Amino acid sequence: MNIEVRQPERTAKARVGIFDCDIHPKSALEDLRPYLSNRWWDYLQTYGQRQRHGYVKGFPYPKSQPLASRRDSWPPGGGLPASDLNFMREQHLDLYGIEWGIMNPLSPTGQGEQNDELSAAMAFAANEDQLERWNRREPRLKASVVIPYENAELSVQEIRKRAGDRRFAHVLFLSRTSELLGKRRYWPIFEAAVEAGLPIGVHVFGSSGRPMSNTGWPSFYIEEITEHSASLAASVTSLIVEGVFERYPELKFVLIEAGFAWIPALGWRLDQNWKRMKDEVPHLRRAPSEYLREHFWVSTQPMEEPEEPDHVIDVMSWIGWDKILFASDYPHWDFDDPFLALPPSLSEERRNKIYSGNAKGLYRFD
Amino acid sequence: MNSALNAIDCDVHPNVPDMKALLPHLEEYWRATVEERGINSLETVAYPPGAPLTARPQWRGKNGRAATAVPELTTQVCDRWHADVAILNCLYGVNLLFSEDMAAAFTRGLNDWVAREWLDRDPRLRASIVLPTQNTEYAVDEIERCAKDRRFVQVLVLAMQEVPLGRRQFWPIYAAAERHGLPLGIHAGSTFRHSTTSLGWPSYFIEDYAAQTQAFQSQVASLVCEGVFAKFPGLKVVLLESGVTWLPGFLWRFSKFWRGVRSEVPWVDRSPAEIVRDHVRLTIQPFDAPADPDQVERAIDHLRSDAILLYASDFPHWQFDGDQRMPAGIPAGLHRKILVDNALATYDRLKSL
C-alpha cells in the first residue's frame, strides 16, 4: 500500500551541506547509443542482455512497486524516475541541500552480463553517459566508474581510462558477484583502484547466478532484500580472510545499501574463530575486526530502525562515527529522507560527520 | 520451575566413531551396501575432524576423535559442568546423501544408534530425532517412529538445505513436530546442495563456519515469511550453534522491510521481531561475543527478551577455554533462565523433570 506524504519543508537542518553517497540516475539504453559500437548496439537489439537470471525484462523477484521507485518520483513531464535532471533537482538535490551526490547507476550498465566484452562495452557507455548527460550539466553529481567486474582485465582497462578524473568518486561493484570478492580473480581490479586513488563502492543487488542464500532460493522479495546484508557479509569476510588488505593496505571499501547493524557482530564472530584457527590463515597479521574497522565505510540507508532507538546508537558507536556515510537511495521506495533518517538524539558533531565530514575525508573531489 | 536443576545443556554432540558402529543398526540390505560399495564414512567437512573447532585437544582420543562414547561426554558435560540433562544432536552426514531411500535408511540407523548406544546408557541424556530432509514423507515417518520414545525431545535439521525451510513442502514435518510437542532444532551444518556462501565456495574453513549465521538468517526469514508460525502456532524453533549477536541487527533490517513490503506476505500480521521472540530460541555457544563485557550486556539488551537464550556447551566443539561457558557480561539475573527455565519452557518433553 502506498500513501501520499507531504513534501518535507526546508528546515534549519538544510544548512548542513549533505553528501549523498547513493543516488540512482536512470538512463535508457538509447542514452548509451552514442558510446556503443554498432556491433554491440545491434547485438543488444537482437539478443538483448543475459544477466545470470531468466527474465528478458524485470527481475527474478518482482519489486514492491514499478522500478522499485517512489510513486512520487515519476517526473511530471514523463520519463522514468530519476531520468529528468530538473525534477531530480527539484525533488531531491535542491530540496535537501545536497552538496555532492554520488551516482551509482544500476541499469543499463552491463554489470553481471554473461558476455564479458558486452559488459565492458556497456560499462564504458554508462560511464560516458554519467559524465555527459549528468555531471556536465550538474557538477554536484559525481560519477562511479562502472566496471565489467567479472573480467578483471577489462575492468582494469576501464579504471585506467578514468584514473585522475576527479569527476569519478569510486569504482562500482554490485554485491552479487559470481564469486566471493576476496578471490584472486578480482585482485587486479583492487590494484588498479589503489593506483587510481579510488575507493571501491559495493552496492547491493546484481545477479550472481547463485541462489540468494546458502540454503537455496527464497520465495519472496522481502527475503531477497533482507538477505543482501548476509550475502555481502560473505564477501566482506572473504576480502579480510583472503588477505586482500595485507596485499593492498590502502584499499578502501564503501558498503552501499546493505545496512550496517550486522557489521560489529560479523567482526566478533570472525575474531572468535580467527583466535581458534590462526594457523589456517597465517597471512593475517591482525584480528579480522581490525581490518573491518580500518578498510570499510558504510552508508546509512536503509537505516536500521530498532524498536528501541538507542540500540542503533550503540551499533553506530561500535562501527565508529568516522566510518558512517549518509545515503538516500533516491528515487527508490525505501529512500531515506535526509531530514528524518538519522536518530534525532545524535549530537550536531556526529550528525555533521555522517552528513558530510566523513565523506569529504574519504572522497577526493576538486 | 524446578529449583533442583542446575543446568540443561541443549547442544552436545555424540560422534559416530566409524561406519562399523552403525552397522548393527542398519537393515540387512544397507549393511550389505556399506560393505559392497565401500562406504567408509559419512563425516562432513562442516567440521573437519582435525580442525581446532571440532574438538578441544584434551578431549580427543587416540584416533583424534572426541565424544565417541557416553562417559567421555557425561564426565565433562554432566559431572564437571553440572548439566542434569544434555540433549544429543548427532551431526553425522546422513543429510548429505542424494538417494532418498539411502538417506532414510541411514537416518533410521543413526537414530537407533543414538537410542541404543547413548540414551540407554545414561538417564541424563536426551536426543534430537535426526530427519532425512531429502524427502518430507520419510521425515514424517521418522518422527512417528521415534516420537514414541519420550527421550527424543526435538527434531533436528541442518541450517543449509536445498531449499529454505519455510517452503510448504516441509510443512507436514512441522505438523508432526507440533503434534508431538517437538521443537524444530536447526543446527549449523550443510547438506552441501549449494556453496557454503551465496557467492560461492570460500577458500578457508573460517569463512565456511562464519557463513553459518547467514544460513540461520535465511531460515528464520523463510519460516516467518512463508507463514509457518501462522499455520503452526505451537511450533518452536531452536537455533543450535548459530551464534547469537547477529540476531538483533538482522531483525531490525527484516522488520523494517516487513513494514515496507508486508503486502507481499499478508499472513505475516505482526512484526517479524515479535514473531521471532515468541517462537525462536538460540543456544549460547558460540555467542560471538565482543571482548568488552559491557558491550556483551548491551548486545543482550538488544535481544529484548530474557526467554530467548538457552544454555549449551556445544561439547566437544572448542568454543571457549576452561570452564567459561557463560560469556562474561551476561547479567547474573539471566543465568538461571538461560541455564534451566528457558529450556523447560521450550521443550515440552522436559517439563516433567
Interface residues (C-beta under 8 A of the other chain):
Chain A: M1 S64 R176 T177 S178 E179 L180 L181 G182 K183 S208 R210 P211 M212 S213 N214 T215 G216 W217 P218 S219 F220 Y221 I222 E223 I225 T226 E227 S229 A230 S231 A233 A234 S235 T237 S238 V241 E242 G259 A261 W262 P264 A265 L266 W268 R269 L270 D271 Q272 N273 W274 R276 M277 D279 E280 V281 P302 E304 E305 P306 E307 E308 H311 V312 D314 V315 W318 W333 D334
Chain B: A51 P52 L53 A159 M160 Q161 E162 V163 P164 L165 G166 R167 S190 R193 H194 S195 T196 T197 S198 L199 G200 W201 P202 S203 Y204 F205 I206 E207 Y209 A210 A211 T213 Q214 A215 Q217 S218 Q219 A221 S222 C225 E226 G243 T245 W246 P248 G249 F250 W252 R253 F254 S255 K256 F257 W258 G260 V261 R262 S263 E264 V265 A273 P286 D288 A289 P290 A291 Q295 R298 A299 D301 H302 R304 W318
